[in-house]
Amino acid sequence: MKTESAANTEAPDPGRWKSLAVILAAAFLVALDFFVVNVSIPSIRTSLHASFAEVQLVIASYGLTYSVLLISGGRLGDIYGRKKMFLWGVTAFTAASMLCGFAPSAGFLIAARALQGVSGAMLFPQVLAIMQVTFPQSERAKAFGLFGTVIGTSSFSGNVLGGLIVSANLFDLSWRPIFLINLPIGIATVFAATKFIKESRSPKARRLDLGGVAILTLALSLLLYPLIQGREAGWPLWSLLCMAAFVPMLFLFVQYEKRVTASGGSPLVELDLFHDRSFVIGLFSGMCFFSGAAAFFLISTVFLQNGLGYTPKEAGLTFAWFAIAFLGSSLASVRIQPKLGSRIINLGAAMMIVGLSALLLLTASRGASLTGLELAPVLLIYGTGQGFVMPTLISTVLINIKGHNAGSASGVLSTVQQASFATGVAVIGTVFFSVLGTETSTAAFIHALRVAFSVNICLLTTTFLLILRIPRFPARDGVR
Protein backbone atom coordinates (compact mmCIF):
# COMPACT_ATOMS: atom_id res chain seq x y z
CA MET A 1 0.00 0.00 0.00
CA LYS A 2 1.22 3.51 -0.75
CA THR A 3 0.39 6.96 0.53
CA GLU A 4 0.12 10.10 -1.60
CA SER A 5 3.59 11.33 -0.68
CA ALA A 6 5.12 7.99 -1.58
CA ALA A 7 3.25 7.97 -4.86
CA ASN A 8 4.87 11.25 -5.84
CA THR A 9 8.41 9.79 -5.52
CA GLU A 10 7.88 6.30 -6.96
CA ALA A 11 8.18 5.38 -10.64
CA PRO A 12 4.82 5.48 -12.46
CA ASP A 13 2.72 2.36 -12.17
CA PRO A 14 3.23 0.39 -15.42
CA GLY A 15 -0.39 -0.79 -15.25
CA ARG A 16 -1.86 2.68 -14.73
CA TRP A 17 -3.68 2.83 -18.07
CA LYS A 18 -5.31 -0.52 -17.42
CA SER A 19 -6.41 0.68 -13.98
CA LEU A 20 -7.77 3.84 -15.63
CA ALA A 21 -9.93 1.76 -17.96
CA VAL A 22 -11.30 -0.15 -14.96
CA ILE A 23 -12.20 2.87 -12.84
CA LEU A 24 -13.65 4.76 -15.81
CA ALA A 25 -15.94 1.81 -16.55
CA ALA A 26 -17.36 2.10 -13.03
CA ALA A 27 -17.59 5.91 -13.25
CA PHE A 28 -19.53 5.58 -16.50
CA LEU A 29 -22.03 3.20 -14.90
CA VAL A 30 -22.63 5.53 -11.95
CA ALA A 31 -23.19 8.57 -14.19
CA LEU A 32 -25.19 6.60 -16.76
CA ASP A 33 -27.69 5.30 -14.22
CA PHE A 34 -28.88 8.78 -13.38
CA PHE A 35 -30.02 9.30 -16.99
CA VAL A 36 -30.78 5.83 -18.32
CA VAL A 37 -34.01 5.65 -16.34
CA ASN A 38 -35.50 8.78 -17.96
CA VAL A 39 -36.58 7.23 -21.23
CA SER A 40 -37.95 4.22 -19.32
CA ILE A 41 -40.30 6.23 -17.13
CA PRO A 42 -43.52 5.51 -19.12
CA SER A 43 -42.74 1.79 -19.16
CA ILE A 44 -42.01 1.78 -15.42
CA ARG A 45 -45.27 3.63 -14.70
CA THR A 46 -47.27 1.09 -16.67
CA SER A 47 -45.48 -1.98 -15.32
CA LEU A 48 -45.49 -0.99 -11.64
CA HIS A 49 -48.70 1.10 -11.69
CA ALA A 50 -46.65 4.03 -10.38
CA SER A 51 -47.78 7.62 -10.02
CA PHE A 52 -45.92 10.58 -11.51
CA ALA A 53 -44.65 11.42 -8.02
CA GLU A 54 -43.26 7.90 -7.60
CA VAL A 55 -41.39 7.99 -10.91
CA GLN A 56 -39.91 11.35 -9.92
CA LEU A 57 -38.70 9.70 -6.72
CA VAL A 58 -37.16 6.88 -8.77
CA ILE A 59 -34.85 9.52 -10.25
CA ALA A 60 -34.52 11.88 -7.28
CA SER A 61 -33.81 9.19 -4.64
CA TYR A 62 -30.68 8.20 -6.54
CA GLY A 63 -29.47 11.78 -6.87
CA LEU A 64 -30.28 12.67 -3.26
CA THR A 65 -28.41 9.83 -1.55
CA TYR A 66 -25.56 10.12 -4.02
CA SER A 67 -25.10 13.87 -3.54
CA VAL A 68 -25.12 14.03 0.27
CA LEU A 69 -22.69 11.12 0.71
CA LEU A 70 -20.05 12.02 -1.93
CA ILE A 71 -17.72 13.86 0.44
CA SER A 72 -18.02 11.12 3.07
CA GLY A 73 -17.31 8.51 0.39
CA GLY A 74 -14.05 10.27 -0.41
CA ARG A 75 -13.09 10.38 3.28
CA LEU A 76 -13.76 6.65 3.64
CA GLY A 77 -11.31 6.00 0.82
CA ASP A 78 -8.70 8.20 2.47
CA ILE A 79 -9.09 6.33 5.76
CA TYR A 80 -9.60 2.69 4.78
CA GLY A 81 -8.01 2.57 1.31
CA ARG A 82 -9.30 3.70 -2.07
CA LYS A 83 -9.07 0.32 -3.77
CA LYS A 84 -10.97 -1.30 -0.90
CA MET A 85 -13.76 1.29 -0.98
CA PHE A 86 -13.88 1.14 -4.79
CA LEU A 87 -14.36 -2.63 -4.66
CA TRP A 88 -17.02 -2.37 -1.97
CA GLY A 89 -18.75 0.39 -3.92
CA VAL A 90 -18.83 -1.50 -7.23
CA THR A 91 -20.04 -4.66 -5.48
CA ALA A 92 -22.83 -2.80 -3.68
CA PHE A 93 -23.78 -0.90 -6.85
CA THR A 94 -24.04 -4.17 -8.78
CA ALA A 95 -26.21 -5.72 -6.07
CA ALA A 96 -28.44 -2.63 -5.95
CA SER A 97 -28.81 -2.77 -9.74
CA MET A 98 -30.01 -6.35 -9.44
CA LEU A 99 -32.60 -5.26 -6.88
CA CYS A 100 -33.74 -2.49 -9.22
CA GLY A 101 -34.05 -4.95 -12.10
CA PHE A 102 -36.28 -7.31 -10.13
CA ALA A 103 -38.25 -4.64 -8.22
CA PRO A 104 -41.86 -5.84 -7.65
CA SER A 105 -43.24 -2.39 -6.82
CA ALA A 106 -42.55 1.32 -7.18
CA GLY A 107 -41.66 1.65 -3.50
CA PHE A 108 -39.15 -1.20 -3.76
CA LEU A 109 -37.58 0.39 -6.86
CA ILE A 110 -37.27 3.76 -5.09
CA ALA A 111 -35.49 2.10 -2.14
CA ALA A 112 -33.18 0.15 -4.47
CA ARG A 113 -32.37 3.34 -6.38
CA ALA A 114 -31.47 5.03 -3.08
CA LEU A 115 -29.12 2.12 -2.36
CA GLN A 116 -27.60 2.62 -5.80
CA GLY A 117 -26.94 6.24 -4.85
CA VAL A 118 -25.26 5.25 -1.58
CA SER A 119 -22.97 2.75 -3.31
CA GLY A 120 -22.26 5.21 -6.13
CA ALA A 121 -21.14 7.79 -3.57
CA MET A 122 -18.87 5.12 -2.09
CA LEU A 123 -17.06 4.33 -5.34
CA PHE A 124 -17.13 7.53 -7.41
CA PRO A 125 -14.81 9.70 -5.25
CA GLN A 126 -12.20 6.93 -5.40
CA VAL A 127 -11.99 7.32 -9.17
CA LEU A 128 -10.49 10.81 -9.05
CA ALA A 129 -8.33 9.95 -6.03
CA ILE A 130 -6.89 6.83 -7.70
CA MET A 131 -6.14 8.85 -10.83
CA GLN A 132 -4.42 11.50 -8.73
CA VAL A 133 -2.04 9.06 -7.01
CA THR A 134 -1.52 6.69 -9.96
CA PHE A 135 -0.57 9.08 -12.75
CA PRO A 136 2.49 11.36 -12.80
CA GLN A 137 1.92 15.09 -13.25
CA SER A 138 2.81 14.96 -16.96
CA GLU A 139 0.03 12.44 -17.70
CA ARG A 140 -2.75 13.70 -15.48
CA ALA A 141 -4.15 16.14 -18.03
CA LYS A 142 -4.72 13.31 -20.51
CA ALA A 143 -6.20 11.04 -17.84
CA PHE A 144 -8.58 13.71 -16.55
CA GLY A 145 -9.51 14.57 -20.12
CA LEU A 146 -10.59 10.97 -20.70
CA PHE A 147 -12.53 11.11 -17.44
CA GLY A 148 -14.39 14.23 -18.58
CA THR A 149 -15.24 12.66 -21.93
CA VAL A 150 -16.60 9.52 -20.25
CA ILE A 151 -18.77 11.45 -17.79
CA GLY A 152 -20.07 13.82 -20.46
CA THR A 153 -20.90 10.93 -22.78
CA SER A 154 -22.93 9.20 -20.08
CA SER A 155 -25.49 12.01 -19.90
CA PHE A 156 -26.81 11.53 -23.42
CA SER A 157 -25.95 7.87 -23.99
CA GLY A 158 -28.25 6.99 -21.08
CA ASN A 159 -31.27 8.23 -23.01
CA VAL A 160 -30.21 6.59 -26.28
CA LEU A 161 -29.26 3.25 -24.72
CA GLY A 162 -32.31 3.26 -22.47
CA GLY A 163 -34.62 3.72 -25.43
CA LEU A 164 -32.99 0.94 -27.43
CA ILE A 165 -32.95 -1.51 -24.52
CA VAL A 166 -36.57 -0.91 -23.55
CA SER A 167 -37.72 -1.23 -27.17
CA ALA A 168 -35.77 -4.47 -27.61
CA ASN A 169 -37.80 -5.94 -24.73
CA LEU A 170 -35.07 -8.45 -23.98
CA PHE A 171 -36.47 -11.73 -22.60
CA ASP A 172 -39.83 -9.96 -22.37
CA LEU A 173 -38.50 -7.92 -19.41
CA SER A 174 -39.46 -4.45 -20.71
CA TRP A 175 -37.46 -1.78 -18.76
CA ARG A 176 -35.72 -4.14 -16.33
CA PRO A 177 -32.61 -4.86 -18.48
CA ILE A 178 -31.53 -1.20 -18.15
CA PHE A 179 -30.52 -2.17 -14.60
CA LEU A 180 -29.70 -5.85 -15.09
CA ILE A 181 -27.11 -5.02 -17.75
CA ASN A 182 -25.00 -3.58 -14.92
CA LEU A 183 -24.51 -7.05 -13.43
CA PRO A 184 -21.99 -8.53 -15.90
CA ILE A 185 -20.21 -5.16 -16.22
CA GLY A 186 -20.03 -4.76 -12.44
CA ILE A 187 -18.76 -8.29 -11.86
CA ALA A 188 -16.09 -7.89 -14.57
CA THR A 189 -15.05 -4.54 -13.06
CA VAL A 190 -14.59 -6.09 -9.61
CA PHE A 191 -12.31 -8.83 -10.96
CA ALA A 192 -10.35 -6.35 -13.10
CA ALA A 193 -9.98 -3.91 -10.19
CA THR A 194 -8.62 -6.68 -7.96
CA LYS A 195 -5.90 -7.32 -10.53
CA PHE A 196 -4.97 -3.89 -11.89
CA ILE A 197 -5.63 -1.28 -9.17
CA LYS A 198 -3.05 -0.69 -6.44
CA GLU A 199 -4.12 0.24 -2.93
CA SER A 200 -3.51 3.77 -1.62
CA ARG A 201 -4.70 5.98 1.20
CA SER A 202 -4.10 9.47 2.52
CA PRO A 203 -1.30 9.96 5.08
CA LYS A 204 -3.49 12.49 6.88
CA ALA A 205 -6.96 11.06 6.51
CA ARG A 206 -9.75 13.22 7.89
CA ARG A 207 -12.47 11.86 10.11
CA LEU A 208 -16.07 11.45 9.02
CA ASP A 209 -18.51 14.20 9.91
CA LEU A 210 -21.49 11.95 10.53
CA GLY A 211 -23.45 14.75 12.20
CA GLY A 212 -23.03 16.97 9.16
CA VAL A 213 -24.09 14.15 6.84
CA ALA A 214 -27.23 13.49 8.92
CA ILE A 215 -28.28 17.16 9.09
CA LEU A 216 -27.69 17.83 5.38
CA THR A 217 -29.52 14.64 4.37
CA LEU A 218 -32.49 15.60 6.53
CA ALA A 219 -32.49 19.16 5.17
CA LEU A 220 -32.52 18.05 1.52
CA SER A 221 -35.16 15.41 2.25
CA LEU A 222 -37.39 18.01 3.90
CA LEU A 223 -37.23 20.00 0.66
CA LEU A 224 -37.39 17.31 -2.01
CA TYR A 225 -39.89 14.80 -0.64
CA PRO A 226 -42.80 17.24 -0.11
CA LEU A 227 -42.05 18.90 -3.46
CA ILE A 228 -42.57 15.56 -5.17
CA GLN A 229 -45.39 14.09 -3.08
CA GLY A 230 -47.19 17.31 -2.12
CA ARG A 231 -48.79 17.97 -5.51
CA GLU A 232 -50.58 14.63 -5.74
CA ALA A 233 -51.61 14.85 -2.07
CA GLY A 234 -53.18 18.29 -2.62
CA TRP A 235 -50.43 20.18 -0.75
CA PRO A 236 -51.42 19.15 2.80
CA LEU A 237 -50.12 21.04 5.83
CA TRP A 238 -47.29 18.56 6.47
CA SER A 239 -45.80 19.21 3.02
CA LEU A 240 -45.76 22.98 3.56
CA LEU A 241 -44.27 22.63 7.06
CA CYS A 242 -41.53 20.33 5.75
CA MET A 243 -40.53 22.76 3.02
CA ALA A 244 -40.59 25.64 5.48
CA ALA A 245 -38.27 23.65 7.78
CA PHE A 246 -35.62 23.40 5.07
CA VAL A 247 -34.22 26.90 5.68
CA PRO A 248 -33.76 26.55 9.48
CA MET A 249 -32.27 23.08 8.93
CA LEU A 250 -29.78 24.59 6.50
CA PHE A 251 -28.95 27.26 9.08
CA LEU A 252 -28.49 24.51 11.69
CA PHE A 253 -26.11 22.70 9.32
CA VAL A 254 -23.96 25.83 8.91
CA GLN A 255 -23.83 26.38 12.68
CA TYR A 256 -22.92 22.75 13.27
CA GLU A 257 -20.11 22.91 10.70
CA LYS A 258 -18.78 26.07 12.37
CA ARG A 259 -18.72 24.27 15.72
CA VAL A 260 -16.92 21.25 14.22
CA THR A 261 -14.34 23.57 12.63
CA ALA A 262 -13.82 25.53 15.87
CA SER A 263 -13.22 22.31 17.83
CA GLY A 264 -10.51 21.22 15.39
CA GLY A 265 -12.66 18.55 13.75
CA SER A 266 -13.20 17.68 10.08
CA PRO A 267 -16.35 19.43 8.82
CA LEU A 268 -18.31 17.98 5.92
CA VAL A 269 -18.03 21.36 4.16
CA GLU A 270 -15.11 23.77 4.57
CA LEU A 271 -16.99 27.04 5.21
CA ASP A 272 -13.92 29.16 4.40
CA LEU A 273 -14.50 28.30 0.76
CA PHE A 274 -17.53 30.56 0.74
CA HIS A 275 -15.34 33.61 1.39
CA ASP A 276 -14.28 33.35 -2.27
CA ARG A 277 -16.71 35.44 -4.30
CA SER A 278 -16.01 33.69 -7.62
CA PHE A 279 -16.52 30.30 -6.03
CA VAL A 280 -19.88 31.30 -4.56
CA ILE A 281 -21.10 32.86 -7.82
CA GLY A 282 -19.87 29.81 -9.70
CA LEU A 283 -21.75 27.47 -7.37
CA PHE A 284 -24.99 29.36 -7.88
CA SER A 285 -24.52 29.31 -11.65
CA GLY A 286 -23.85 25.58 -11.44
CA MET A 287 -27.01 25.03 -9.39
CA CYS A 288 -29.08 26.78 -12.06
CA PHE A 289 -27.44 24.97 -14.95
CA PHE A 290 -27.49 21.43 -13.53
CA SER A 291 -31.06 21.76 -12.22
CA GLY A 292 -32.35 22.61 -15.67
CA ALA A 293 -30.17 20.03 -17.45
CA ALA A 294 -31.50 17.12 -15.37
CA ALA A 295 -35.14 18.17 -15.73
CA PHE A 296 -34.79 18.61 -19.50
CA PHE A 297 -34.31 14.89 -20.13
CA LEU A 298 -37.13 13.78 -17.82
CA ILE A 299 -39.70 16.20 -19.22
CA SER A 300 -38.65 15.70 -22.85
CA THR A 301 -38.93 11.94 -22.49
CA VAL A 302 -42.40 12.08 -20.95
CA PHE A 303 -43.50 14.59 -23.62
CA LEU A 304 -42.24 12.52 -26.54
CA GLN A 305 -43.71 9.23 -25.34
CA ASN A 306 -46.91 10.27 -23.55
CA GLY A 307 -47.62 13.50 -25.44
CA LEU A 308 -46.60 12.54 -28.97
CA GLY A 309 -46.88 8.76 -28.75
CA TYR A 310 -43.24 7.94 -29.54
CA THR A 311 -41.98 4.48 -28.70
CA PRO A 312 -39.00 4.25 -26.28
CA LYS A 313 -36.77 3.45 -29.26
CA GLU A 314 -38.01 6.47 -31.22
CA ALA A 315 -37.54 8.72 -28.20
CA GLY A 316 -34.04 7.37 -27.59
CA LEU A 317 -33.00 7.83 -31.22
CA THR A 318 -34.39 11.36 -31.19
CA PHE A 319 -31.94 12.19 -28.40
CA ALA A 320 -29.14 10.92 -30.66
CA TRP A 321 -29.15 14.37 -32.34
CA PHE A 322 -28.37 15.90 -28.96
CA ALA A 323 -25.67 13.27 -28.40
CA ILE A 324 -23.90 14.03 -31.69
CA ALA A 325 -23.91 17.77 -31.00
CA PHE A 326 -22.81 17.44 -27.38
CA LEU A 327 -19.89 15.16 -28.17
CA GLY A 328 -18.70 17.32 -31.06
CA SER A 329 -18.89 20.64 -29.18
CA SER A 330 -17.37 19.28 -25.96
CA LEU A 331 -14.34 18.10 -27.96
CA ALA A 332 -14.20 21.37 -29.91
CA SER A 333 -14.37 23.41 -26.70
CA VAL A 334 -10.76 22.42 -25.97
CA ARG A 335 -9.68 24.49 -28.98
CA ILE A 336 -12.20 27.29 -28.51
CA GLN A 337 -11.71 27.91 -24.78
CA PRO A 338 -8.18 29.42 -25.09
CA LYS A 339 -9.74 32.23 -27.14
CA LEU A 340 -12.97 32.75 -25.18
CA GLY A 341 -11.94 31.59 -21.69
CA SER A 342 -14.89 31.31 -19.32
CA ARG A 343 -17.08 33.20 -21.81
CA ILE A 344 -17.53 29.95 -23.69
CA ILE A 345 -20.10 29.19 -20.98
CA ASN A 346 -22.04 32.31 -21.97
CA LEU A 347 -21.95 31.19 -25.61
CA GLY A 348 -23.19 27.73 -24.64
CA ALA A 349 -25.94 29.03 -22.35
CA ALA A 350 -27.13 31.41 -25.08
CA MET A 351 -27.32 28.53 -27.57
CA MET A 352 -29.28 26.43 -25.08
CA ILE A 353 -31.76 29.29 -24.58
CA VAL A 354 -32.15 29.61 -28.35
CA GLY A 355 -32.64 25.85 -28.64
CA LEU A 356 -35.33 25.71 -25.95
CA SER A 357 -37.13 28.75 -27.36
CA ALA A 358 -37.13 27.19 -30.82
CA LEU A 359 -38.44 23.95 -29.33
CA LEU A 360 -41.40 25.74 -27.76
CA LEU A 361 -42.22 27.51 -31.04
CA LEU A 362 -41.91 24.25 -32.97
CA THR A 363 -44.18 22.29 -30.64
CA ALA A 364 -46.78 25.07 -30.73
CA SER A 365 -46.85 25.16 -34.53
CA ARG A 366 -46.56 21.44 -35.32
CA GLY A 367 -48.51 19.93 -32.43
CA ALA A 368 -49.15 16.18 -32.57
CA SER A 369 -47.57 15.89 -36.04
CA LEU A 370 -44.11 16.87 -34.75
CA THR A 371 -41.46 14.40 -35.95
CA GLY A 372 -38.04 13.49 -34.66
CA LEU A 373 -36.45 14.84 -37.85
CA GLU A 374 -38.06 18.22 -37.25
CA LEU A 375 -36.67 18.21 -33.72
CA ALA A 376 -33.14 17.52 -34.99
CA PRO A 377 -32.05 21.17 -35.61
CA VAL A 378 -33.36 22.22 -32.18
CA LEU A 379 -31.58 19.40 -30.38
CA LEU A 380 -28.39 20.08 -32.33
CA ILE A 381 -28.39 23.70 -31.15
CA TYR A 382 -29.25 22.78 -27.55
CA GLY A 383 -26.72 19.93 -27.45
CA THR A 384 -23.96 22.08 -28.91
CA GLY A 385 -24.57 24.70 -26.26
CA GLN A 386 -24.51 22.19 -23.42
CA GLY A 387 -21.29 20.71 -24.80
CA PHE A 388 -19.68 24.14 -24.52
CA VAL A 389 -20.89 24.68 -20.95
CA MET A 390 -20.22 21.31 -19.31
CA PRO A 391 -16.41 20.99 -19.71
CA THR A 392 -15.72 24.61 -18.72
CA LEU A 393 -18.10 25.18 -15.84
CA ILE A 394 -16.14 23.14 -13.28
CA SER A 395 -12.83 24.90 -13.96
CA THR A 396 -14.63 28.25 -13.80
CA VAL A 397 -16.04 27.49 -10.36
CA LEU A 398 -12.65 26.35 -9.06
CA ILE A 399 -10.47 28.99 -10.73
CA ASN A 400 -9.56 30.93 -7.56
CA ILE A 401 -9.28 27.96 -5.19
CA LYS A 402 -5.82 27.42 -3.74
CA GLY A 403 -4.19 24.02 -3.99
CA HIS A 404 -4.70 23.01 -0.34
CA ASN A 405 -8.46 23.59 -0.67
CA ALA A 406 -8.85 21.98 -4.10
CA GLY A 407 -10.11 18.65 -2.71
CA SER A 408 -12.73 20.23 -0.44
CA ALA A 409 -13.89 22.60 -3.18
CA SER A 410 -14.23 19.75 -5.68
CA GLY A 411 -16.26 17.77 -3.15
CA VAL A 412 -18.60 20.70 -2.51
CA LEU A 413 -19.03 21.27 -6.25
CA SER A 414 -19.77 17.57 -6.89
CA THR A 415 -22.32 17.57 -4.06
CA VAL A 416 -24.00 20.73 -5.37
CA GLN A 417 -24.05 19.25 -8.87
CA GLN A 418 -25.79 16.04 -7.82
CA ALA A 419 -28.15 17.80 -5.40
CA SER A 420 -29.07 20.16 -8.24
CA PHE A 421 -29.87 17.19 -10.46
CA ALA A 422 -32.26 15.83 -7.83
CA THR A 423 -33.75 19.25 -7.04
CA GLY A 424 -34.25 20.09 -10.71
CA VAL A 425 -36.11 16.86 -11.32
CA ALA A 426 -38.27 17.49 -8.24
CA VAL A 427 -39.05 21.19 -8.75
CA ILE A 428 -39.38 21.48 -12.54
CA GLY A 429 -40.96 18.04 -12.74
CA THR A 430 -43.55 19.16 -10.21
CA VAL A 431 -44.26 22.28 -12.28
CA PHE A 432 -44.72 20.16 -15.42
CA PHE A 433 -47.01 17.55 -13.86
CA SER A 434 -48.99 20.17 -11.92
CA VAL A 435 -49.77 22.09 -15.11
CA LEU A 436 -50.56 18.85 -16.94
CA GLY A 437 -52.93 17.62 -14.23
CA THR A 438 -55.12 14.76 -15.44
CA GLU A 439 -55.14 15.88 -19.06
CA THR A 440 -53.77 13.45 -21.66
CA SER A 441 -54.16 15.41 -24.89
CA THR A 442 -51.18 16.55 -26.93
CA ALA A 443 -52.26 20.16 -26.45
CA ALA A 444 -52.14 19.72 -22.67
CA PHE A 445 -48.64 18.23 -22.85
CA ILE A 446 -47.47 21.11 -25.06
CA HIS A 447 -48.83 23.66 -22.59
CA ALA A 448 -47.15 21.91 -19.65
CA LEU A 449 -43.91 21.70 -21.65
CA ARG A 450 -44.08 25.43 -22.38
CA VAL A 451 -44.43 26.32 -18.69
CA ALA A 452 -41.72 23.91 -17.48
CA PHE A 453 -39.19 24.89 -20.14
CA SER A 454 -39.86 28.56 -19.41
CA VAL A 455 -38.44 27.80 -15.97
CA ASN A 456 -35.44 26.18 -17.69
CA ILE A 457 -34.92 29.29 -19.80
CA CYS A 458 -34.99 31.46 -16.67
CA LEU A 459 -32.37 29.20 -15.03
CA LEU A 460 -30.13 29.37 -18.11
CA THR A 461 -30.51 33.15 -18.26
CA THR A 462 -29.46 33.33 -14.61
CA THR A 463 -26.44 31.13 -15.40
CA PHE A 464 -25.50 33.47 -18.26
CA LEU A 465 -25.72 36.58 -16.06
CA LEU A 466 -23.85 35.04 -13.13
CA ILE A 467 -20.94 33.91 -15.30
CA LEU A 468 -20.58 37.50 -16.53
CA ARG A 469 -19.74 38.46 -12.93
CA ILE A 470 -16.78 36.07 -12.82
CA PRO A 471 -13.54 37.55 -14.22
CA ARG A 472 -12.66 36.15 -17.63
CA PHE A 473 -9.74 33.73 -17.62
CA PRO A 474 -7.88 31.84 -20.35
CA ALA A 475 -8.12 28.05 -20.29
CA ARG A 476 -4.37 27.59 -19.97
CA ASP A 477 -4.38 29.28 -16.54
CA GLY A 478 -6.19 26.31 -15.03
CA VAL A 479 -6.94 25.91 -11.36
CA ARG A 480 -4.58 27.75 -9.06
Secondary structure, 3 states (H helix, E strand, C coil): CEEHHHHHHCCCCCCHHHHHHHHHHHHHHHHHHHHCCHHHHHHHHHHHCCCHHHHHHHHHHHHHHHHHHHHHHHHHHHHHCHHHHHHHHHHHHHHHHHHHHCCCCHHHHHHHHHHHHHHHHHHHHHHHHHHHHHCCHHHHHHHHHHHHHHHHHHHHHHHHHHHHHHHHCHHHCCCCHHHHCHHHHHHHHHHHHHHHCCCEECCCCCCCCHHHHHHHHHHHHHHHHHHHHCCCCCCCHHHHHHHHHHHHHHHHHHHHHHHHHHCCCCCCCCHHHHHCHHHHHHHHHHHHHHHHHHHHHHHHHHHHHHHCCCCHHHHHHHHHHHHHHHHHHHHHHHHHHHHHCCHHHHHHHHHHHHHHHHHHHHHHHHHHHCCHHHHHHHHHHHHHHHHHHHHHHHHHHCCCCCHHHHHHHHHHHHHHHHHHHHHHHHHHHHHHHHHHCCCCCHHHHHHHHHHHHHHHHHHHHHHHHHHHCCCCCCHHHCCC
